[in-house]
């Protein structure tokens, strides 16, 4: 592979582990390597769970290899080289240094090929190895070793993949951009992303800068290219956008047509003043509403998410009107799916003109995926749910079509928790969808019956609050 800009002795080394930050944000990479302050320690329990499961997966791969091959653990770059010179079968926790090019890598394993060369290998929870960060990371390991042999990925679900020369383009891009970033003495300019930035350990550091600058991408719906287009048109701050006649804004990427431009101007005004702007009449379907929300576990170790809880709130919409279908683990997955379909049929008989209200398309997509998983696309209940006359109603649709809110994200909790909007608060303030996944994974491995039941009660309480929240949102929307 080509290494791009030459490495200088004063530049920080490029580590394959930087690939994750590189894919996410250029500033995060720079702060990781050249920032003069520590990143905030993660308080994200979901992230901690992913790390724990990743380590457990690595340990399982190590145990599997140890049953078939002789494994040696490396303690330093020099020790790694000695083990390679000795031709041992597997080197665990290898430490690789390429001083000439400024590379430093720590693959989980080096596995001796029959040719005598070593193949780098990593244990990954991911179910596929086509992710950009994995391609760049394993591609750079190959570069450090100077091998044409493919790198090996031990993926989730016990499958194995290989990364060969097809990753060279991404690896070259990674190295070139990393060298440019690490050679700079100043933080790179980046845009705000509500979902990405909130999960970043440098969130507090960057958010202040964005706010002081009145960065346009702080606004919901103003993505990076739209912000660039607005700046090219002479609109560089939120205040300037708020005072602009939308009819005078030229068509720019992701901001074409008067309706989108008008919404962008109103979003800027709402950001500055906290006002709600109504752009159209809020229209909600008539019928008997049942509120619906699911909890699923993406960390199953197989290709399919497991819905462990299908939750409903039925009339009269009190806490006691919460109903659900629960499955203890993945082995009961189909049982839970069939229980969900039976519950829908019960509501169909019980409530004329049934409306099944949910927030975002996640529930609809999950139903479609489950129908495909179990070959039930032509099931009558599935056809009823996904057909032209579907009772499913996404409550996000009227919000986005009719209202501009003083929010940076239009998620259910963003709207419902806001004191000047719905003002509904979950009983557990720390709960969320990822929180629920963490609690469920604890539930799976808990052996104490009392603690196990307590975890289940907490998860049910969170899901109950979710469907009560969509009910409160329905009531709030009807006021418009």
C-alpha positions in Angstrom: 0.0 0.0 0.0 1.0 3.6 -0.4 1.7 5.5 2.8 0.9 9.1 1.6 2.7 11.9 3.4 6.0 10.8 4.9 6.2 10.2 8.6 8.3 12.6 10.6 9.9 11.6 13.9 8.0 14.3 15.8 4.5 13.2 14.6 2.5 10.9 16.9 2.4 7.3 15.7 -0.7 6.1 13.8 -2.5 3.2 15.5 -5.0 0.9 13.9 -7.2 1.4 17.0 -7.6 5.1 15.9 -9.8 3.8 13.0 -12.9 3.9 15.1 -12.5 7.6 16.0 -11.4 8.4 12.4 -14.6 7.0 11.0 -16.6 9.0 13.6 -15.0 12.5 13.7 -11.7 14.1 12.6 -11.6 16.3 15.7 -12.0 13.3 18.0 -8.9 11.7 16.4 -6.9 14.9 16.8 -8.0 15.3 20.5 -7.2 11.6 21.2 -3.6 12.1 20.0 -2.8 15.7 20.4 -5.3 17.2 22.8 -3.8 18.6 26.1 -6.6 17.3 28.3 -8.2 14.0 29.2 -11.3 12.7 27.6 -14.3 12.4 29.9 -14.6 8.9 31.2 -17.5 7.1 29.7 -20.6 6.9 31.8 -22.5 5.0 29.1 -23.5 1.7 30.5 -24.3 0.4 27.1 -20.8 1.2 25.9 -19.4 -0.6 29.0 -21.6 -3.6 28.2 -20.3 -3.7 24.6 -16.7 -3.6 25.9 -17.5 -6.5 28.4 -19.1 -8.6 25.6 -16.1 -7.8 23.3 -13.6 -9.0 25.9 -15.7 -12.1 26.5 -15.8 -12.8 22.8 -12.0 -12.4 22.6 -11.6 -14.8 25.5 -13.9 -17.3 23.7 -11.8 -17.1 20.6 -8.6 -17.5 22.6 -10.0 -20.6 24.3 -11.0 -22.0 20.9 -7.6 -21.5 19.4 -5.8 -22.8 22.5 -7.7 -26.1 22.1 -6.2 -26.6 18.6 -2.9 -24.7 18.6 -0.1 -23.6 20.9 -0.7 -20.0 22.0 2.0 -17.7 23.4 1.2 -14.3 25.0 3.5 -11.4 24.0 4.7 -8.9 26.5 6.5 -6.3 24.3 7.3 -5.6 20.7 10.7 -7.3 21.2 9.0 -10.4 22.7 6.6 -10.4 19.8 9.5 -10.4 17.3 11.3 -13.2 19.2 8.1 -15.4 19.1 7.8 -14.7 15.4 11.4 -15.6 14.9 10.8 -18.9 16.8 7.8 -19.6 14.5 5.2 -20.2 17.3 1.7 -21.1 16.1 -0.3 -18.3 17.7 0.8 -15.1 19.4 -1.8 -13.5 21.6 -1.8 -9.7 22.4 1.0 -9.1 19.8 2.7 -5.7 19.8 3.9 -4.4 16.5 6.1 -1.3 15.8 7.0 0.1 12.4 9.3 3.0 13.3 10.1 4.0 9.7 6.4 4.6 8.8 5.3 5.6 12.3 2.8 2.8 12.8 2.0 1.0 16.1 -0.5 -1.8 16.3 -1.8 -4.4 18.8 -3.7 -7.1 17.0 -5.5 -9.6 19.2 -3.7 -12.5 17.5 -0.9 -13.3 15.1 -1.5 -16.7 13.5 1.3 -18.6 11.7 0.4 -19.5 8.1 1.7 -22.7 6.5 4.0 -20.4 4.4 5.7 -19.3 7.7 4.3 -15.8 7.5 1.9 -14.5 10.2 -1.6 -13.3 9.6 -3.1 -10.6 11.9 -6.4 -11.5 13.5 -8.9 -9.7 15.6 -12.0 -10.8 17.5 -15.0 -8.5 16.6 -18.5 -8.5 17.9 -19.7 -7.2 14.5 -21.5 -9.7 12.3 -19.7 -8.5 9.1 -16.2 -7.3 8.4 -17.2 -4.7 5.7 -17.3 -1.8 8.2 -14.9 0.9 7.3 -13.2 1.0 10.7 -12.5 -2.8 10.6 -11.2 -2.6 7.0 -8.8 0.2 7.9 -7.7 -1.4 11.2 -7.0 -4.9 9.8 -5.6 -3.4 6.6 -3.0 -1.5 8.6 -2.0 -4.6 10.5 -1.2 -6.2 7.2 0.8 -3.2 6.2 2.9 -3.2 9.4 3.6 -6.9 8.9 4.3 -6.4 5.2 2.2 -9.4 4.3 0.0 -10.2 1.3 -1.9 -12.8 3.4 -5.4 -11.8 4.4 -6.2 -10.6 7.9 -8.6 -12.8 9.8 -11.7 -11.5 11.6 -13.4 -13.7 14.3 -16.9 -12.2 14.0 -19.9 -12.4 16.3 -22.0 -15.6 15.8 -18.8 -17.7 15.5 -18.3 -16.8 11.8 -14.9 -15.9 10.4 -14.0 -13.4 7.7 -11.0 -12.3 5.7 -9.7 -8.9 4.8 -7.3 -8.8 1.8 -6.2 -6.2 -0.8 -9.8 -4.9 -1.2 -9.2 -3.0 2.0 -6.0 -1.2 0.6 -7.9 1.9 -0.6 -9.6 2.5 2.7 -6.3 1.8 4.5 -4.4 4.3 2.3 -7.1 6.9 3.0 -6.9 6.2 6.7 -3.1 6.6 6.8 -3.0 9.7 4.6 -5.7 11.5 6.5 -4.3 10.5 9.9 -0.9 11.9 8.9 -2.4 15.2 7.9 -4.5 15.4 11.1 -1.6 14.5 13.4 0.7 17.0 11.7 -1.6 19.9 12.4 -1.1 22.1 15.5 -4.8 23.1 15.6 -8.1 21.3 16.0 -9.8 20.5 12.7 -13.0 22.2 11.9 -16.0 19.9 12.1 -19.8 20.0 12.1 -22.1 19.2 15.0 -24.0 15.9 14.9 -26.6 15.5 17.6 -26.5 11.7 17.8 -22.7 11.3 17.4 -21.5 14.2 19.5 -23.6 13.3 22.6 -21.9 10.0 22.7 -18.4 11.5 22.4 -16.0 11.9 25.4 -15.2 15.4 24.2 -18.8 16.5 24.0 -18.5 19.2 26.7 -15.3 20.6 25.1 -16.8 20.9 21.6 -20.3 21.9 22.4 -19.2 25.1 24.0 -17.3 26.1 20.9 -20.2 25.2 18.6 -22.6 27.3 20.7 -20.3 30.3 20.9 -19.9 30.3 17.1 -23.6 29.7 16.6 -22.7 26.8 14.3 -25.5 26.2 11.8 -25.3 22.4 12.2 -26.6 22.8 15.8 -30.0 23.1 14.2 -32.1 20.1 13.5 -32.2 19.3 9.8 -29.1 21.4 8.9 -26.6 18.7 8.0 -23.0 19.4 7.0 -23.4 20.0 3.3 -26.5 22.2 4.0 -24.4 24.3 6.4 -21.6 24.7 3.8 -24.2 25.8 1.3 -25.7 28.4 3.6 -22.3 29.7 4.5 -21.5 30.0 0.8 -24.7 32.1 0.4 -23.4 34.4 3.2 -25.4 32.9 6.1 -22.9 31.9 8.6 -24.7 31.9 12.0 -28.0 30.8 13.5 -28.9 34.4 14.1 -28.3 35.3 10.5 -30.4 32.4 9.3 -33.2 33.4 11.7 -33.3 36.9 10.2 -33.2 35.7 6.6 -36.2 35.6 4.2 -36.4 32.0 3.2 -37.5 33.0 -0.4 -34.0 34.6 -0.8 -32.1 31.4 0.1 -30.7 29.6 -3.0 -31.2 25.9 -3.5 -28.4 24.1 -1.7 -27.8 20.4 -0.9 -30.5 19.0 1.4 -32.2 22.4 1.5 -34.2 22.8 -1.8 -37.7 24.2 -2.1 -39.4 26.9 -0.1 -40.9 24.5 2.5 -37.5 23.2 3.6 -35.9 26.6 3.6 -38.8 28.1 5.6 -38.5 25.3 8.1 -34.8 25.9 8.4 -35.4 29.6 9.2 -38.1 28.7 11.7 -35.8 26.2 13.3 -33.2 28.9 13.8 -35.8 31.2 15.4 -37.1 28.4 17.6 -33.5 27.6 18.7 -32.9 31.3 19.7 -36.3 32.0 21.3 -37.7 28.6 22.5 -40.9 29.3 20.4 -43.0 26.6 18.8 -43.9 27.3 15.2 -46.9 25.5 13.6 -46.5 25.1 9.8 -49.6 23.0 9.1 -52.7 21.6 10.8 -51.9 18.6 12.9 -53.9 15.7 11.6 -54.4 12.5 13.7 -56.5 9.5 12.6 -59.8 8.7 14.3 -60.3 5.4 16.0 -59.4 3.4 19.1 -55.8 4.1 19.9 -53.5 1.4 21.3 -50.0 2.7 22.0 -47.1 0.3 21.0 -43.4 0.1 21.7 -40.8 -2.6 21.5 -37.5 -3.4 23.3 -35.0 -5.4 21.4 -31.5 -6.7 22.1 -29.0 -6.2 19.3 -26.2 -8.0 21.2 -27.4 -11.5 20.6 -24.2 -12.8 18.9 -26.2 -13.8 15.8 -27.5 -11.9 12.8 -30.9 -11.2 14.3 -32.0 -8.8 17.0 -34.2 -10.4 19.7 -37.4 -8.5 20.7 -37.7 -9.4 24.3 -40.6 -7.1 25.0 -43.7 -6.1 22.9 -45.5 -3.4 25.0 -48.9 -1.9 24.7 -51.0 0.7 26.4 -54.8 0.2 25.9 -57.8 2.3 27.0 -58.2 3.8 29.6 -54.5 4.5 29.3 -53.6 4.2 33.0 -50.6 2.4 34.4 -52.8 -0.7 35.0 -53.7 -0.7 31.3 -50.2 -1.7 30.3 -50.0 -5.1 28.5 -47.1 -6.9 27.1 -45.5 -10.0 25.6 -42.2 -11.0 27.2 -39.6 -13.6 26.2 -36.9 -14.7 28.6 -34.2 -15.2 26.0 -33.5 -15.8 22.3 -34.6 -19.4 22.4 -38.2 -18.1 22.9 -38.0 -15.6 20.0 -40.6 -17.2 17.8 -42.9 -17.7 20.8 -42.7 -14.0 21.5 -43.4 -13.1 17.8 -46.5 -15.4 17.7 -47.6 -14.0 21.0 -47.4 -10.5 19.5 -49.5 -11.5 16.5 -52.1 -13.0 18.8 -52.2 -9.8 20.8 -52.8 -7.8 17.7 -55.7 -10.1 16.7 -57.2 -9.7 20.2 -57.1 -5.8 19.8 -58.5 -6.1 16.3 -61.5 -7.9 17.7 -61.8 -5.7 20.8 -61.4 -2.2 19.2 -63.3 -1.1 16.1 -61.2 1.0 13.7 -57.9 0.1 15.6 -55.0 2.6 15.5 -51.7 1.2 16.7 -49.6 4.3 17.6 -45.8 4.2 17.8 -43.0 6.7 17.4 -40.6 6.4 14.4 -40.4 3.6 11.9 -38.5 1.1 14.1 -41.6 -0.9 15.1 -42.8 -1.3 11.5 -39.4 -2.3 10.2 -39.1 -4.8 13.1 -42.5 -6.4 12.2 -41.4 -6.7 8.6 -38.0 -8.3 9.6 -39.7 -10.8 11.9 -42.2 -11.8 9.2 -39.3 -12.4 6.8 -37.3 -14.2 9.5 -40.1 -16.8 10.0 -41.4 -16.9 6.4 -44.7 -15.3 7.4 -44.9 -12.4 4.9 -48.3 -13.8 3.7 -49.7 -14.3 7.2 -53.1 -12.5 7.4 -52.1 -10.6 10.6 -48.8 -9.5 9.0 -50.6 -8.4 5.8 -53.0 -6.4 8.0 -50.2 -4.7 9.8 -48.0 -3.9 6.8 -50.6 -3.5 4.0 -52.2 -0.4 2.5 -54.8 -0.2 5.2 -52.3 -0.7 8.0 -53.4 0.3 11.5 -49.8 1.3 12.4 -49.5 5.1 12.8 -46.1 6.8 13.2 -46.6 9.7 15.6 -43.3 11.3 14.4 -44.9 12.0 11.1 -47.4 14.7 12.2 -44.7 16.3 14.4 -42.3 16.7 11.5 -45.0 17.7 9.0 -46.7 20.3 11.2 -44.4 21.7 14.0 -41.0 23.3 14.4 -39.8 22.8 18.0 -37.0 24.3 20.1 -35.0 21.0 19.9 -31.8 19.7 18.4 -33.3 16.2 18.1 -36.9 15.1 17.5 -36.8 11.8 19.4 -39.6 10.8 21.7 -37.7 11.7 24.8 -36.5 15.0 23.4 -40.1 16.1 22.9 -41.7 14.5 25.9 -39.2 15.4 28.6 -39.0 19.1 27.5 -40.7 21.1 30.3 -42.2 23.5 27.7 -43.5 20.8 25.5 -45.2 17.5 26.6 -43.4 17.6 30.0 -43.7 13.9 30.7 -40.9 12.4 32.8 -40.0 8.7 33.0 -40.0 7.3 36.5 -36.3 6.3 36.1 -34.6 9.4 34.7 -31.6 7.4 33.6 -33.6 4.9 31.5 -33.5 4.7 27.8 -33.4 2.1 25.0 -29.8 1.3 25.5 -30.3 1.3 29.3 -33.0 -1.3 28.6 -30.6 -3.5 26.6 -28.1 -3.3 29.5 -30.7 -4.3 32.1 -31.9 -7.2 29.9 -28.4 -8.6 29.4 -28.0 -8.4 33.2 -31.3 -10.3 33.5 -30.0 -13.0 31.1 -27.0 -13.8 33.4 -28.5 -13.1 36.8 -29.0 -16.3 38.9 -30.6 -14.8 42.0 -34.4 -15.1 41.4 -35.2 -12.0 43.4 -32.7 -9.8 41.6 -33.7 -11.3 38.3 -37.4 -10.4 38.9 -36.3 -6.9 40.0 -34.5 -6.4 36.7 -37.6 -7.5 34.8 -39.8 -5.2 36.8 -37.5 -2.2 35.9 -37.5 -3.1 32.2 -41.3 -3.4 32.2 -41.6 -0.1 34.0 -39.5 1.7 31.4 -41.5 0.2 28.5 -44.7 1.2 30.2 -43.4 4.8 30.5 -42.6 4.7 26.8 -46.1 3.9 25.8 -47.6 6.3 28.3 -45.3 9.0 26.8 -46.7 8.4 23.3 -50.2 8.7 24.8 -49.2 12.0 26.4 -47.7 13.1 23.1 -51.0 12.2 21.4 -52.9 14.4 23.9 -50.5 17.3 23.4 -50.7 17.1 19.7 -54.5 17.2 19.8 -54.3 20.7 21.3 -52.9 21.8 17.9 
